Amino acid sequence: MNTSDSLFNKIATAVIDGDSALVESLVQEALRGHSDPLKIIDQGLTRGVREVGDKFGRGESFLTDLVMAATAMQQGLKLVEPEILRQGKTAKTLGTVVLGTVAGDVHDIGKNIVGAMLRASGFSVDDLGVDVPTHGFVNAIRKREPEIIGLSALMTVTMPEQAKIINELEKQKLRDKVAVIIGGAATSEEWAEEIKADAYAPDAVQGLRKTNELLRRRGKRHD
Amino acid sequence: MIDWHKALLLEPFSKSELYSICSSAIEVLETVGVRIQDQETLQLLRDAGARVDPDEKITKMPEYLVKEALMREPRQVNMAGRDGTHTLKLGSGKTYFANQDASFMEDRNTRQWRASTKNDVEKFAKLNDALKNVGLIVRPAARDISSEIMDLHEFEAVVHNTTKPFHLGPYRGADSIADFVKMASIVRGDEKALLDGPLFSVAACCTSPLSWDAWSLSVLKECAKHKSPVYVAGQPTLGGTGPVTLAGSLVVATAEVLSGIVIAQLINRGAPVMYWDGAYPLDQRTGVSATGSAEHALINFVTPQVCRFLGIPSCVIALTDAYTFDAQAGYEKAFSFMSAILGRADIVWGIGGMGPCVSYTQAVIDDEIVEMGLRVARGIEVSEESLAVDVIKSVGPGKTFLGHKHTKEHHRKELVLPEVSNRFPRQLWESQGRAEIGSTALKRANELIETHHVDPVEKDVASQLRDFISRREKELLK
């Protein structure tokens, strides 16, 4: 094992431990040593987070481990990304997902867990936060060109916002460009059908499964 | 009947522990503050002496603001049904029971979960009007009605099917409250009469941790304006939107409720606010709020104690994480109702509730769990009559008490006779088709919905209500 391999291992372990500060200093060390930034991601950061994700799937680690690992990975990515850009490379991801809680609703714990799960599985996630107005989603779709958007609404009173966003996407001729997943305590499979969302995810694990399914379906359509 | 002055009461916290919880909550309000997503409320708090950061919308409330608010907050909040026979005195030392907010319903025919409808609101109100331990009817959402007028239809559906006070969903914020007050005033005669016996309540939820959205604030403020009873919910999930420790989450929930009380009392001195605690553990494997957990049962024990210390009426919730009428539903419900009763909450929500759903069947089962819980709380009377030494003497060894008049006189008072729990001998139970609690309770629910009589709303009141709703519909659906 050469030194950069063992450094990647250390990064992966620090991600698994959810130690953001250690991840930062190890990534900086790797960049100073001219390690390939794509390898820092692939063999260090995402490897670590994927391992936590797998453990979570087996019931051996917990949500708090997953969220901390995803946060640590994010910290590392922030340092690596400028270097990737400088070298004219692109990082490999399974796809891009834009997430947000709809206007009038400030609940975000479920959405954050979905975000962590998706990141742990290798998706690039753009989390718009809470109380996101319709145009916030529209702008993000134009800018980031995600394959998927995820709309969260916890309350009965904010559910109609999900329908409003989908209507707006129709109007702006963006609806075919992006698959819509909805979730949140008040929502349901029937509601997803009613507002013509592409999928409904009752929890984070289903959110990840539906994301993968929708991507496969879209992939086929493009072939 | 239970004599609440003699009933069992468990208070787990020592005085100094209580003091620590409350002073920590005040410290959090003073040093961390709450986020307020509403300019008008920020200004109100600033004028009252709070430190406001307008960019972050964070308001830090000094201790004296909280103490002043607690001086103004009524210790007791009263409600009354439309004919005045069913009353609630929250804060009087007696425990009342209510249903659960929900937008999903167990279908009585298919027994599947589905979106609740206006028909459910009517039937559920009627069923709970019949259930003897339910004091406050909480309606499920009428999701087959368009969202602009859902609140008006829910009011209509409930008021015709119960003479108990009820709880509504203010989907249009302050505008809903204003309309509810008008409708309730029609029922009561005028708004002054409504003030003497509020007919409805609503909830305004602080989003944990420590954040108020504009919609919830508009509900809270409009309620305060009309002195209409409002539950302020502090509901951190343990380890999610609050500290994972029970004491830490109690601090967050208490700070959140106190912030609501400060706002309400600044709007209108004496506005009736209840402390609604919905702190649940976040299950680290699934992300689900574990409503039926042992930890939530503990919350049900201690929240009433914290509230008595602060002088605020308390509301806790008894739910289950099961989605069917199985052993888990039974033990979780029993744990959480029992702890709320022994902790002496002013009102315990949850009758009929299963997670985010509500069920006719579970409502009947819960009414029975409560009946048994109240029996436990009633305790054991020790008197000459109950010690029954003379009776024991007169019966003597080896004989039966079955034929003694002491048994005949006392058994109905001393022993609860459950209505749906199985008490048949095994052979009879088997020959009658091995009925399980789910089917027995559903049968009872159907019977009650079919046969229970609710006195109708007086004709001219009913027509005034209908006129009001029709007019508002035209305006709102324009």
Boltz contact constraints between the chains, C-beta under 6 A:
constraints:
  - contact:
      token1: [A, 62]
      token2: [B, 284]
      max_distance: 6.0
  - contact:
      token1: [A, 63]
      token2: [B, 284]
      max_distance: 6.0
  - contact:
      token1: [A, 63]
      token2: [B, 287]
      max_distance: 6.0
  - contact:
      token1: [A, 104]
      token2: [B, 215]
      max_distance: 6.0
  - contact:
      token1: [A, 106]
      token2: [B, 207]
      max_distance: 6.0
  - contact:
      token1: [A, 106]
      token2: [B, 211]
      max_distance: 6.0
  - contact:
      token1: [A, 106]
      token2: [B, 213]
      max_distance: 6.0
  - contact:
      token1: [A, 109]
      token2: [B, 240]
      max_distance: 6.0
  - contact:
      token1: [A, 109]
      token2: [B, 241]
      max_distance: 6.0
  - contact:
      token1: [A, 113]
      token2: [B, 287]
      max_distance: 6.0
  - contact:
      token1: [A, 156]
      token2: [B, 103]
      max_distance: 6.0
  - contact:
      token1: [A, 156]
      token2: [B, 141]
      max_distance: 6.0
  - contact:
      token1: [A, 157]
      token2: [B, 171]
      max_distance: 6.0
  - contact:
      token1: [A, 160]
      token2: [B, 147]
      max_distance: 6.0
  - contact:
      token1: [A, 185]
      token2: [B, 356]
      max_distance: 6.0
  - contact:
      token1: [A, 186]
      token2: [B, 103]
      max_distance: 6.0
  - contact:
      token1: [A, 204]
      token2: [B, 287]
      max_distance: 6.0
